[in-house]
Amino acid sequence: MSAITMAPNWTSLLPGKFVVFDGPDGSGKSTQLRSLAKAARDASIETVEVREPGGTSIGEKIREVLLDPANCEMVTRCEMLLYMASRAQLVEERIIPALDRGAFVLADRFISSTLAYQGSAGGVSVSDIMAVGDIAIGGRWPDLVVILDVDWTTAQSRMTRALDRIEQKDASYHKRVREGYLEQARAQPDRYLVVDSTAAPDAVFETLRRGMQQRLSRG
């Protein structure tokens, strides 16, 4: 009997879990995150949504600095450290307390973003990012990282609002970001789930649901 057959009520797998939604800008991760959060709440599961950078009073101030197009002179190492500072506050203030009381924590981006944007695309070494990251999160890694994968042409067509400092970078940068995410998933297939997000939102969510149920049932 498969894991999916054994666990028809897949939302029973969510309490106490820490799941990250990540992917290139324009991947539709925010839409899918909202759908999953609603499904969990409809199942009477306490669900805590957080976003990066931000999610706390201190983190939101850091977010303003990071995403402001006026700060174009910011070097990549500074960028990486600011993301980590916001993350450290978020983990301590919101993520760990929520997990300790058995809530389902759903994060919009996490260290996987830093590895893709400041690492694969920005040139900061994986070892440097992981060393700082382990300090920032105190060893509390996600139970699962979902990568919403999309090609740059499709992603760009979805971004109709004013673009922030990171989104304004060129196509070659964003292609390196995408490949960075896929490299992470290839390196840790048990901790990452890649979902093609080019389909209609409902179809993407069904693929996501099945994949999450299968992965979380294993552990």
C-alpha positions as CSV (number, residue, x, y, z in Angstrom):
1,M,0.0,0.0,0.0
2,S,1.4,3.4,-1.0
3,A,2.0,6.3,1.4
4,I,-0.7,8.2,-0.3
5,T,-3.3,5.4,0.1
6,M,-2.4,5.0,3.8
7,A,-2.9,8.7,4.5
8,P,-6.1,9.9,2.7
9,N,-6.4,12.9,5.1
10,W,-3.2,14.5,4.0
11,T,-3.6,17.5,6.2
12,S,-3.1,15.3,9.2
13,L,0.6,15.4,8.2
14,L,1.0,19.1,8.6
15,P,0.8,20.0,12.4
16,G,4.3,20.6,13.8
17,K,5.9,20.7,10.3
18,F,8.0,23.5,8.9
19,V,7.5,23.8,5.1
20,V,9.1,26.4,2.8
21,F,7.7,27.6,-0.5
22,D,10.4,28.9,-2.8
23,G,11.3,29.6,-6.4
24,P,12.1,32.3,-8.9
25,D,10.3,35.5,-9.0
26,G,7.1,35.0,-10.9
27,S,6.8,31.3,-10.1
28,G,3.4,31.7,-8.4
29,K,4.6,30.5,-5.0
30,S,2.6,33.1,-3.1
31,T,-0.6,31.9,-4.8
32,Q,0.1,28.3,-4.0
33,L,1.1,29.2,-0.4
34,R,-2.2,30.9,0.2
35,S,-4.1,27.9,-1.2
36,L,-2.2,25.5,1.1
37,A,-2.7,27.7,4.1
38,K,-6.4,27.9,3.5
39,A,-6.6,24.1,3.1
40,A,-4.8,23.6,6.4
41,R,-7.0,26.1,8.2
42,D,-10.1,24.5,6.8
43,A,-8.9,21.3,8.4
44,S,-8.7,23.2,11.8
45,I,-4.9,23.2,11.8
46,E,-3.2,26.2,13.4
47,T,-1.2,27.6,10.5
48,V,1.5,30.3,10.8
49,E,2.5,32.0,7.6
50,V,5.7,34.0,7.5
51,R,7.6,35.7,4.7
52,E,11.2,36.6,3.9
53,P,12.6,39.0,4.2
54,G,10.3,40.3,6.9
55,G,7.7,38.6,9.1
56,T,8.6,40.6,12.2
57,S,8.8,44.3,13.0
58,I,12.6,44.3,12.6
59,G,12.5,42.1,9.6
60,E,10.1,44.4,7.7
61,K,12.5,47.3,8.2
62,I,15.3,45.1,6.8
63,R,13.0,44.2,3.9
64,E,12.6,47.9,3.0
65,V,16.3,48.3,2.7
66,L,16.9,45.1,0.7
67,L,14.2,45.6,-1.9
68,D,14.5,49.4,-2.4
69,P,15.6,50.0,-6.0
70,A,17.5,53.1,-4.7
71,N,20.0,50.8,-2.9
72,C,21.5,49.6,-6.2
73,E,25.1,50.0,-4.8
74,M,24.5,47.2,-2.2
75,V,27.2,44.5,-2.5
76,T,26.1,40.9,-2.5
77,R,27.8,40.0,0.8
78,C,25.9,42.8,2.5
79,E,22.7,41.6,0.8
80,M,23.3,38.1,2.1
81,L,24.0,39.2,5.7
82,L,20.9,41.4,5.8
83,Y,18.7,38.5,4.6
84,M,20.3,36.3,7.4
85,A,19.7,39.0,10.0
86,S,16.0,39.2,9.1
87,R,15.9,35.4,9.1
88,A,17.5,35.1,12.6
89,Q,14.8,37.4,14.1
90,L,12.0,35.5,12.3
91,V,13.2,32.1,13.5
92,E,13.6,33.2,17.1
93,E,10.4,35.3,17.3
94,R,7.9,33.4,15.3
95,I,9.0,30.1,13.8
96,I,10.4,28.2,16.8
97,P,7.5,29.3,19.2
98,A,5.0,28.2,16.6
99,L,6.6,24.8,16.0
100,D,7.0,24.3,19.8
101,R,3.2,24.5,20.2
102,G,2.6,22.1,17.3
103,A,1.5,24.6,14.6
104,F,2.1,24.2,10.9
105,V,4.6,26.8,9.8
106,L,4.6,27.8,6.1
107,A,7.4,30.1,5.0
108,D,7.5,32.2,1.8
109,R,11.3,31.8,1.1
110,F,14.1,30.7,3.4
111,I,17.8,29.8,3.1
112,S,17.1,28.1,-0.2
113,S,16.5,31.6,-1.6
114,T,19.9,32.9,-0.3
115,L,21.6,29.9,-1.9
116,A,19.9,30.6,-5.2
117,Y,20.1,34.4,-5.3
118,Q,23.2,35.4,-3.5
119,G,24.9,32.1,-4.0
120,S,24.3,30.6,-7.5
121,A,23.4,34.0,-9.1
122,G,25.5,36.3,-6.9
123,G,28.7,34.4,-6.4
124,V,28.8,34.0,-2.6
125,S,30.1,30.5,-1.8
126,V,27.8,27.8,-0.5
127,S,30.1,27.2,2.5
128,D,29.9,30.9,3.5
129,I,26.1,31.0,3.2
130,M,25.7,27.7,5.1
131,A,28.0,28.8,7.9
132,V,26.1,32.1,8.5
133,G,22.8,30.3,7.9
134,D,23.4,27.8,10.6
135,I,24.0,30.6,13.1
136,A,20.9,32.5,11.9
137,I,18.5,29.6,12.2
138,G,20.1,27.8,15.1
139,G,20.0,24.5,13.2
140,R,16.2,24.6,12.6
141,W,16.0,23.5,9.0
142,P,12.7,23.0,7.2
143,D,11.1,19.6,7.0
144,L,10.5,20.2,3.3
145,V,11.4,22.8,0.7
146,V,8.9,23.1,-2.2
147,I,10.4,24.7,-5.3
148,L,7.9,26.2,-7.7
149,D,9.8,26.0,-11.0
150,V,9.2,28.3,-13.9
151,D,11.2,29.4,-16.9
152,W,12.2,33.1,-17.1
153,T,10.0,34.0,-20.0
154,T,6.9,32.8,-18.3
155,A,7.9,34.3,-15.0
156,Q,8.6,37.7,-16.6
157,S,5.1,37.7,-18.2
158,R,3.5,37.3,-14.8
159,M,5.3,40.3,-13.1
160,T,3.1,43.2,-14.1
161,R,3.6,45.3,-11.0
162,A,6.5,47.7,-10.3
163,L,9.6,45.5,-9.8
164,D,11.8,45.6,-6.7
165,R,15.6,45.8,-6.6
166,I,16.1,42.1,-7.0
167,E,13.4,41.6,-9.6
168,Q,15.0,44.3,-11.8
169,K,18.2,42.3,-12.3
170,D,18.8,41.0,-15.9
171,A,17.7,37.7,-17.5
172,S,21.0,36.0,-17.1
173,Y,20.9,36.6,-13.3
174,H,17.4,35.2,-13.0
175,K,18.3,32.1,-15.1
176,R,21.2,31.4,-12.7
177,V,18.7,31.8,-9.9
178,R,16.5,29.1,-11.4
179,E,19.4,26.7,-12.0
180,G,20.5,27.3,-8.4
181,Y,17.2,26.1,-7.1
182,L,17.3,23.0,-9.3
183,E,20.8,22.2,-8.2
184,Q,19.7,22.3,-4.6
185,A,16.9,19.9,-5.3
186,R,19.2,17.5,-7.2
187,A,21.6,17.6,-4.3
188,Q,18.9,16.9,-1.6
189,P,16.0,15.1,-3.3
190,D,14.6,13.9,0.0
191,R,14.3,17.4,1.4
192,Y,13.2,19.2,-1.8
193,L,10.1,18.9,-3.9
194,V,10.1,20.5,-7.4
195,V,6.7,21.4,-8.9
196,D,6.3,22.7,-12.4
197,S,4.3,25.9,-11.9
198,T,3.7,26.7,-15.6
199,A,0.3,25.0,-15.5
200,A,-3.0,26.5,-14.3
201,P,-3.0,27.2,-10.5
202,D,-5.5,24.4,-9.6
203,A,-3.4,21.8,-11.5
204,V,-0.3,23.1,-9.9
205,F,-1.9,22.8,-6.4
206,E,-3.0,19.2,-7.0
207,T,0.6,18.2,-8.1
208,L,1.9,20.1,-5.0
209,R,-0.6,18.4,-2.7
210,R,0.3,14.9,-3.9
211,G,4.0,15.6,-3.7
212,M,3.8,17.0,-0.2
213,Q,1.7,14.1,1.0
214,Q,4.1,11.6,-0.3
215,R,7.2,13.3,1.1
216,L,5.8,14.1,4.5
217,S,4.4,10.6,4.9
218,R,8.0,9.2,4.7
219,G,9.1,10.9,7.9
